[in-house]
């Protein structure tokens, strides 16, 4: 449902593909072309063009047709096609236009927030090529090809099905069969009635090596069930399986209509729930905030300066959403289990530094703390942090959210003006609130796999659902902050960013333009030739060990950012000193 109007004007003067979806998105956000006298005005224009007269700030888009073509090739070059030995699948140009519209809207809101602080920000630049690199984060990070310790192989026809599987035949069609974390493996074995496989293939490496044998063992069960039955039973077993949606079915999806993506009340791809500011502020709020500021790495300058965010996430989408806050000035504290975010412990580089090419890129600029929520003292500490912060970011299941005290009612009772950003697979509350998901299952359920495969559904080589969910959550938070700074909104707010809805929203433009069919690009020559240098420009960033790492440029940076810190290693007590 569209938002109430903001005292902000954004003039859209781009001739790029992003123009139409950007205009529609801004209208849904309550941002018009004109505003009352004294309200901030931001112009979005093409690179090299002059902004509109009277604009207080501007966002320049580097997104002509050649840039769009290069951006699509960047993605296709890392995305092997199951049916072509030396080609990769490129996303629809309309999909990239939708994603770029979200990034441009985020940049415009960041400029408006800077103006509200009394600043005169430098022009922001949003390029479709850096954005394409951002979408395949963290796969390009630290390696381009090979330097992560993963062997480089000459491209061969991609196996149609490998562990953790993908779009798989069942009794009446196909279903998205996925596994995201190690604990799902024994549940999968129990589901198909082959508990013996759990001990036969105890490691991810052994399961990848024997993926064909595992699939053969599962085939009888899959072909005995319809897609609806298979998904329902898998979700009951807490497995992130998904139905395979077609593009044409999106407009009729009850879920997408309920989420406001399609139908007469269509608007931005997230839902907002509010609670009146009735609770008293935390009694130690200012003391806790001062302790955090003293204990954590100094945030970079930016329009989100002064904002304190507590993040209770793992993996990709939630951590990346919080990292975008840190990129623009917020102080971010990442709360991890005693064993650490499981990506902290995987993807080690070959140099012996202990740095992880999965964890590093999406946890830049944060502090971190280990919390055992089964321990009463740690639980009280988390409650104190939640009571003192401005923003909470989480991507937990509904039951885990409740156990951690992160459900919205509990947060609002503890912190009367908190903004809670939730990144469920489908929805924080509603018929699909208990459904599990991960990036590839979001592709299947949103219709993206069908758009990518051009009639024959195909998953991408790297999941799009996670980074697009993160970018959407960042935009949702900026819209909420704009309402608070420009209009004086108050009270607790829940931003329910269903990741399937966020990904489906980016496909509306291909539906409008009638874009169909697969598009192919040559696989990356570095991958084919075994070279380790990147084949596109990447930013060099420092890590905790002192080495540098390749990383895509931020898509919405207001200006050149100073060096950023990674999330510091936990100390010997698993704590941040001074807290």
LUMKE-618976 format. One record per residue (C-alpha): residue in three letters; x, y, z. Coordinates in steps of 0.001 Angstrom, whole numbers, plus 524288, in hexadecimal, padded with zeros to 5 digits. Layout:
residues N
ALAXYZ/...
END
This chain:
residues 579
UNK800008000080000/UNK805AD80D757FC7F/UNK80B22815B580784/UNK80676822DE80C61/UNK80D1882E758058E/UNK81A558331B80A5C/UNK81E6F8417F80A87/UNK8289B83E4480031/UNK8297183FBB7F178/UNK83157837097E85F/UNK8320E83B317DA47/UNK834A482FA27D130/UNK83BF18343D7C51F/UNK8426E827C37C0B7/UNK8408A822267B31D/UNK84582814DD7B784/UNK83D9B8086E7B902/UNK83CD880B4A7C791/UNK834788176B7C572/UNK826C4811507C4CB/UNK82864807CC7D039/UNK82EFE812877D82D/UNK823A181BE67D609/UNK819DF811657DA02/UNK821DA80DBE7E608/UNK8233081BCA7EAA8/UNK8148C81DD37E91B/UNK81225811A57F160/UNK81B768170B7FBA7/UNK813AF8239B7FC81/UNK81E0482BB17F589/UNK8192C834F07EAFF/UNK81F9A83D567E09D/UNK81C3A849D57E7EA/UNK81B7A84D4D7F64A/UNK817DC858CA7FEC9/UNK82126864447FFF3/UNK82C6D86150808EF/UNK82BD085294806ED/UNK8382484BFF801E4/UNK838CD849437F354/UNK8418B83ED87ED34/UNK8436A83CE67DE9B/UNK8469382FA77D887/UNK84CEE831E47CB58/UNK855D682B007C1D5/UNK8646F82C507C332/UNK86929838627BC08/UNK85BEA83F157BC95/UNK858AC84B107C4A8/UNK84F40849437D019/UNK8423A850317D05B/UNK8420085E747D43C/UNK83F86860137E2AF/UNK8447E852897E681/UNK84BDE852737F361/UNK852EC845A87F075/UNK853F083C167E551/UNK8560182DCE7E215/UNK85CE982AC27D546/UNK859E081DDC7CE7E/UNK8645E817287C66D/UNK85AC780E5E7BF87/UNK85A6B810207B0C7/UNK85798804867A7FD/UNK865F5800E17A6C8/UNK86740800DE7B59D/UNK85B2F7F8417B6BE/UNK860E57EEC87ACD2/UNK86DC17EE2D7B43F/UNK866AF7EC5F7C134/UNK85F0B7E0DD7BBEA/UNK86B7F7DACD7B687/UNK872307DC797C3C6/UNK867977D4167C9E9/UNK866A37CA647BEB6/UNK875587C88C7BED3/UNK874567C2417CC55/UNK867917BB0B7CA6F/UNK8698A7AE2F7C2E9/UNK85E457A9AA7BA66/UNK859FD79B887BC8E/UNK85853799D57ADD4/UNK8643A7A0C07A815/UNK8724479D137AB1F/UNK878657AA8C7A9C7/UNK86D147B3D17AC1B/UNK866E57BA207B7F8/UNK858ED7BE907BA54/UNK8569E7CD417BA41/UNK84B2F7D3037C1FA/UNK840537DA787BB00/UNK844187E89B7B87E/UNK8371C7EC927BE9A/UNK83AD67E5747CB0F/UNK847717ED377CC0D/UNK83FA77F9A27C95D/UNK836F17F6857D4ED/UNK842887F4087DDD0/UNK84920800897D92E/UNK83CA3808167DBFA/UNK83D4B8036A7EA0C/UNK84BA28075A7EB27/UNK848C5814C67E539/UNK83D60816D87EE92/UNK8465F8132D7F9E8/UNK8508381CFC7F53F/UNK84621827AA7F41E/UNK84161824F6801F6/UNK84F638252980715/UNK8512D83273800C1/UNK844858372380709/UNK848EE8323381464/UNK855C983981812B6/UNK84E43845D780F30/UNK845E88441681B54/UNK8527C8443382362/UNK855CA8518381DBA/UNK8601084C268146F/UNK8621784F01805F9/UNK865EB8418D80128/UNK86E6E83F447F552/UNK8676D8391F7E9B9/UNK8652E82A957EB8A/UNK8685F8213D7E07A/UNK8613F814807DE3D/UNK8667880BE17D35E/UNK85FE07FFD27CE1E/UNK86CF87F8BF7CCC6/UNK871207FA687DB14/UNK863527F6797DEBD/UNK864947E9FC7D6C2/UNK8710D7E6F07DE2F/UNK869C57E95A7EADD/UNK85F8A7DF517E700/UNK869847D46B7E63E/UNK86F957D7C87F353/UNK876D87D1137F962/UNK87A3E7C7F67EE32/UNK883597D1827E74A/UNK8897B7D5EE7F3E9/UNK897877D2407F6A2/UNK899027C9BC7EAD9/UNK892C77CD0C7DDA6/UNK897267BF1C7DAD5/UNK89ED77B60E7E359/UNK8A4CD7BDC07EE82/UNK89A7A7B9477F83E/UNK8A0197ABAB7F8B9/UNK895697A66F7EFDF/UNK89B9679FB87E41D/UNK89A067A6007D6CE/UNK8949379CAE7CCCA/UNK8934F79E1C7BE32/UNK884B87A00D7BBBA/UNK87D43793E37B80B/UNK86EA37920F7B647/UNK869017947F7C3B1/UNK863397886A7C9F3/UNK8546C789E97C9AF/UNK85398786657D817/UNK85E40786D27E262/UNK85E0C787EB7F114/UNK8576B78FD57F6A3/UNK84EE978C937EAF7/UNK8463E796987E477/UNK83A6D795ED7DB94/UNK8371D787827DBBC/UNK82CCF77EC67D51E/UNK8215777A107DD3C/UNK814627733D7DA34/UNK80DC677E807D30F/UNK818C87878D7CF18/UNK8241D78D6F7D68D/UNK826EE7923D7E436/UNK8321079A167EA13/UNK839C5790AD7F2D4/UNK843E8797A67FB20/UNK84C21796E48075B/UNK852D17A2AA80D4B/UNK858E679EAB81A45/UNK85ED2791ED81F75/UNK853A978F47828FF/UNK84A5B78D8381D81/UNK851947818B81866/UNK84C6B7778E82252/UNK83EB777D49820D6/UNK83F8877B2E81233/UNK843D376D078141C/UNK8387F76AA081D6A/UNK82EE1770ED81404/UNK83228767A2808E5/UNK832FF75BDD81210/UNK841B275A138108F/UNK8474F75D0C81DE0/UNK853077548981A41/UNK857CF75F3081106/UNK85A227688681C5F/UNK8658E7604682144/UNK86A0975C26813C3/UNK86C8B76A2B80F73/UNK86F0F771F981BF2/UNK8761177DBF815EC/UNK87227787D380BD0/UNK87DD6783BA80395/UNK8799B7758280375/UNK86BBA779648000B/UNK87069781C07F4CC/UNK87913776D67EFE5/UNK86DE476D1E7F06A/UNK862D57764B7EC9C/UNK85E7076D927E168/UNK85D54761BD7EA59/UNK855BB7699E7F472/UNK84C8776E797E9F9/UNK84A71760B37E4F9/UNK846BA75C997F2BD/UNK83D0E767EB7F3A1/UNK83759766257E610/UNK82D6775BB97E9D2/UNK827F87641B7F4CA/UNK8276D7705A7EC5D/UNK82071769AF7E11D/UNK816747641D7EA97/UNK81232771DB7EEB0/UNK80C9177D8D7E7C3/UNK8139478A937E8B4/UNK809B278FA57F28B/UNK80AE7783627FAE3/UNK819BF7834F7FA64/UNK81AD17919D7FE52/UNK810BE790408092D/UNK8177E7844680F12/UNK8250E78A4380DC2/UNK820E2796F681424/UNK81ACB78F1981F3E/UNK8284A788FF820DC/UNK82E59796CC82138/UNK834BA7955A813D5/UNK835477A14380AAF/UNK82E9B79AFE7FEEE/UNK826447A3637F616/UNK81C567A26F7EB27/UNK821127A6C37DDBD/UNK819327B2BA7D9B1/UNK817FE7B75D7CBAE/UNK818717C5987C7CA/UNK80A987C5227C2B4/UNK8059B7C02D7CFD4/UNK80B047CBA67D7B8/UNK7FF427D4817D5DF/UNK7F6477C9EB7DB66/UNK7FEA87C6667E725/UNK7F6E87C8257F3E1/UNK803C77C9EF7FB15/UNK808727D4FC7F23C/UNK7FB1E7DB8A7F2CB/UNK7FB537DAB280191/UNK808F97E07A8019F/UNK804CD7EBD17F911/UNK80D937E85D7ED8D/UNK802447E6477E41E/UNK7F3DA7E9BC7E3F2/UNK7EC7A7F67A7E604/UNK7F4117FA077F26C/UNK801647F7467EC6C/UNK80C6C7FF697F1EC/UNK819CE7FD167F7D3/UNK81D9F7EECF7FA13/UNK81D237EEFA808F0/UNK812FA7F0838139A/UNK813487F9A781F4E/UNK80D3B7F72082C9E/UNK80D16801E3836D4/UNK80B88802DE84587/UNK8091480F3184D55/UNK8147B8144585571/UNK80E9C8101D86286/UNK81A288098186928/UNK823F28114D8710A/UNK831A48129686B4D/UNK83BE38095C870B8/UNK8412280F7187D75/UNK84F6580D578795D/UNK84D68810DF86B17/UNK8577181BD986A46/UNK861A1814C58727B/UNK8609B80898869F7/UNK86197810A785D88/UNK86DAD8178D862C2/UNK873D980A6E8663D/UNK8713F805318589C/UNK8770D811488524A/UNK8835180FA985A91/UNK884BE8010085843/UNK8822C7FFBB849B1/UNK889C38043D83DB6/UNK886D98126583A6D/UNK87C85812DD82FB7/UNK87F5D8198D822D2/UNK879688271082089/UNK86C26826C881A10/UNK85DE882AC881ACF/UNK85ACF81FA082441/UNK86491824A482E69/UNK85F598236083C2F/UNK856FB8178B838CD/UNK859AA80B48840DE/UNK855877FE3D83B34/UNK8558F7F0EC841BD/UNK856257E59D83838/UNK8521A7D7A983BA1/UNK8547D7D0C482ED0/UNK85C937C69F827DD/UNK85FFA7C349819ED/UNK85DB77CDA880F7A/UNK851507D5E780E56/UNK8504F7DADA81C58/UNK85EED7DD6B81DF4/UNK85F957E48B810DD/UNK853F97ED3181472/UNK85B007F0F282104/UNK867C57F30A819CC/UNK861227FD00810F7/UNK85D858048781D46/UNK86BCD804638217C/UNK86FDC808F1813E6/UNK868698159881613/UNK86C0281949823EE/UNK864398109782D39/UNK86AB8809B483894/UNK867727FB4383719/UNK8691C7F07E8412D/UNK868047E2A783BF9/UNK8633B7D8AB845F9/UNK8680B7CAE984306/UNK866437BDB484990/UNK871E47B8AA85175/UNK876CB7B13B84593/UNK875B47BD6883D0E/UNK86DEF7BFE6830D6/UNK86FA97B33282969/UNK875137BAC181DC9/UNK87FFC7BFC68269D/UNK884DC7B1CD82754/UNK8842A7AE6E818E2/UNK88A747B2D380C47/UNK898167B4A4811FE/UNK8A21D7BAE38091F/UNK8AE2F7B35780560/UNK8B7967BD2B80B73/UNK8B5BE7B80081945/UNK8B0697C4F481E33/UNK8A3BA7BF0982305/UNK89C207C8D381AE7/UNK88FD97C3818148A/UNK88BC77C795806E6/UNK87D9E7C51180AC2/UNK87D707CC15817E1/UNK886A57D78381569/UNK87FA07DF0380A9B/UNK8724E7DF7E810EE/UNK876DC7E30981E98/UNK87F457EEE181BD1/UNK87EA77FA3A8251D/UNK878397F3168307D/UNK87B877EF3E83E47/UNK877DB7E1C18430D/UNK874517DAEC84FAB/UNK871B87CCA8852F1/UNK865277C9D685A47/UNK860157BCEB85F5B/UNK851827BF628606E/UNK84FFD7B3758692B/UNK858247BAA887344/UNK8506C7C3ED87BF8/UNK85B217CE4C87C84/UNK85CCF7CE6786DCC/UNK84E237CF1C86C06/UNK84D807DB02874FF/UNK858917E15686D71/UNK851497DF87860A0/UNK8450E7E54E866B0/UNK84CF77F11A86B03/UNK8529B7F2D485D5B/UNK8451E7F1CB8574D/UNK83FF37FBF7860A8/UNK84AAE805D085D9B/UNK84C18804DE84ED0/UNK844E380BBF843BD/UNK844128007883A17/UNK843677F1B183B50/UNK8465A7E90282F88/UNK843237DA7282FE6/UNK840FB7CF6782643/UNK83C967C4A882F84/UNK831757BB1282E6C/UNK824FF7BED883595/UNK827707B563840CB/UNK835B57B98084235/UNK831617C7B384208/UNK827DA7C51B84D14/UNK831D47BD968552F/UNK83BAF7C89F853C6/UNK831F77D30D857FF/UNK832697D92984A7A/UNK824017D82484714/UNK81E6F7E5988449E/UNK815A47E63385090/UNK821267E35C8598F/UNK829E17ED40852B4/UNK81F9F7F80885314/UNK81D3D7F5978618B/UNK82BC17F70186439/UNK82F0B8022985AE0/UNK823ED80B9785779/UNK82A358113284B20/UNK831AC805A0845CA/UNK831A0802868374D/UNK831C97F3B9835B5/UNK836377EEA282881/UNK8321F7E08C82665/UNK836C07D89681AB7/UNK82E797CC3C81A75/UNK82E0B7C3EE80E5A/UNK81FB37C6E680C0D/UNK8198C7CEE8816F7/UNK81B357D1B08256F/UNK80CD87CF08827E4/UNK802B97C84381F7F/UNK800047BAF781956/UNK80E2B7B930814B0/UNK814ED7BEC4820B0/UNK81A4E7B17E824A6/UNK81F817AE1481720/UNK82E2E7ACB98162B/UNK835EE7B1F180ABC/UNK8433F7B57180544/UNK847FC7BCB17F945/UNK845967B22C7EF21/UNK838407AE8B7F488/UNK834927BCF67F3F5/UNK838117BCB17E581/UNK82F057B1287E322/UNK823977B6937EB0D/UNK824947C46C7E595/UNK824A97C0BE7D72B/UNK832C37C4EE7D571/UNK8375F7B7207D22D/UNK82D4C7B6B67C743/UNK831807C41B7C248/UNK83FC97C0137C27A/UNK83D697B34C7BB72/UNK8342B7B8CF7B12F/UNK829727AEA97B29D/UNK832067A3E27B850/UNK8342F7A8097C67D/UNK842647A9257CA7E/UNK848D37ADB37D6EC/UNK853D67B77C7D61B/UNK861BE7B39E7D916/UNK860FB7BC577E521/UNK8545C7BF947EC46/UNK84E577CCC07E8D9/UNK844347CC4B7F3A7/UNK84DC27CFDD7FE81/UNK853E37DC577F913/UNK847047E14D7F38B/UNK840767DEC080099/UNK84B567E68980738/UNK84A5A7F1FA7FDB7/UNK83B937F2277FF72/UNK83CC47F20F80E41/UNK846557FD6C80D75/UNK83CBE805238050F/UNK83194801FE80E7B/UNK83981806FC81A00/UNK83D788136E812E1/UNK82F238162D80FCD/UNK82BB68147581E25/UNK836E581D448227F/UNK832C382799818A0/UNK82529827B881E9D/UNK82B12829AE82C0F/UNK834B5834498284D/UNK82C6283BBA81E79/UNK81EC883A1E82443/UNK82109836F583288/UNK81BA58291783247/UNK81D89821AF83EFD/UNK81A3B814EC84583/UNK81F228072D84355/UNK81E99801F183577/UNK8204A7F45C82FB8/UNK8254A7F402821B2/UNK821757E67B81CE9/UNK829DB7E435810C6/UNK825B97D72F80B06/UNK831067D34F80240/UNK828A47CBF77F866/UNK820187D8097F6C8/UNK82C227E0B37F55A/UNK8318E7D8447EA6B/UNK824537D70E7E3AC/UNK823027E5E57E3CC/UNK82F0B7E7247DB1D/UNK8285A7DE927D0DE/UNK81CDC7E7A57CEC2/UNK824857EF777C4BF/UNK827687E3777BC2D/UNK818DB7E05D7BCFB/UNK815557EE1D7B894/UNK81F027EDED7AD50/UNK81C0D7DFF97A911/UNK82A497DBED7AABB/UNK82B5E7CD2E7A919/UNK8352F7C2A57A60A/UNK842CC7BF4E7AAF9/UNK84E757C7F47A7E7/UNK85C3F7C2BB7A805/UNK869CB7C8897AA25/UNK8773C7C22A7A903/UNK87BC67BCBF7B5FE/UNK886457C4F87BC63/UNK893377C34C7B564/UNK89A6E7C3457C256/UNK8925D7B7A57C695/UNK894D47B0C57B9BA/UNK8A37A7B3457B982/UNK8A6407B1607C7EB/UNK8AB097BF557C9E6/UNK8A9867C5607D75E/UNK8A9557D3D67D408/UNK89BC47D9CC7D347/UNK896027DC617C5F1/UNK88EB67E8827CA82/UNK892997F3C57D373/UNK891417F1577E1ED/UNK8940C7F9AA7EDC7/UNK89F7E7F5F37F690/UNK89BB47F5B8804F3/UNK8A3767F2B481150/UNK8A0577E73281A23/UNK8A3877E44F82849/UNK8AFB37DCA182492/UNK8B5717E82E81D31/UNK8B3FA7E21780FAF/UNK8AB387E7FB80555/UNK89F4B7E2267FEFA/UNK8985E7E4BB7F227/UNK88A9A7E9947F3EA/UNK880307F0367EB71/UNK87DE77FEA17ED41/UNK87204802357F58E/UNK86684805357EC90/UNK8619A811257F3F0/UNK86D9A817B47F992/UNK86C1A8264B7FBBB/UNK87AA7828C17FA53/UNK88780821857FB09/UNK88700819A78079D/UNK892F5818BB8106D/UNK8987380B3381374/UNK88E9A8028981A4C/UNK890B57F895824FC/UNK88BF27EAA6824AE/UNK884317E5878302B/UNK88F137E3DD83A3C/UNK892597D65283EE4/UNK88BD17D30C84BB1/UNK894CD7D4548575A/UNK898387C8C38600C/UNK88B9F7CA98867BA/UNK8831A7CC4185BB2/UNK880317DA4685FA2/UNK882247E83085B0A/UNK88AB57EF21864EE/UNK884AC7FA6B86C46/UNK876AE7F57A86B97/
END
